[in-house]
Amino acid sequence: MNTVTLDVRTLVDTLSDAATAMETLTPTEPRISFETPELLWKVLTAKRWDTIKAMTGAGPVSLREVARRVGRDVKAVHGDVHALLNAGLIDKTDDGKFVFPYDAVHVDFMIKAA
């Protein structure tokens, strides 16, 4: 199964892991990191989560198909799809379709006492 992990971690930690992977030539699991929990929730609103769920494992789909799957109008979905594109969560194919290239999503972060 092709799973992506969404997590909250500092840029320094993310870059350190990337550097280690390049130095050791060890592939890492797919990961998309956010600097803070607040940023994660700002990017991944409830409607955008619905969009991600509808696209998970679906392969390339048109904007209209995404809208049909989530039961929303195309204009509203357009804004969310482009926000997800800008955040690096989904990709656009050469033929103009959108793809979330994973079969599963794992979310990982911890909130500690101050």
Sequence and secondary structure as in RCSB ss.txt:
>XXXX:A:sequence
MNTVTLDVRTLVDTLSDAATAMETLTPTEPRISFETPELLWKVLTAKRWDTIKAMTGAGPVSLREVARRVGRDVK
AVHGDVHALLNAGLIDKTDDGKFVFPYDAVHVDFMIKAA
>XXXX:A:secstr
  EEEEEE  HHHHHHHHHHHHHHT     EEEESSHHHHHHHS HHHHHHHHHHTTT SB HHHHHHHHT  HH
HHHHHHHHHHHTTSSEE TTS EE   SEEEEE      
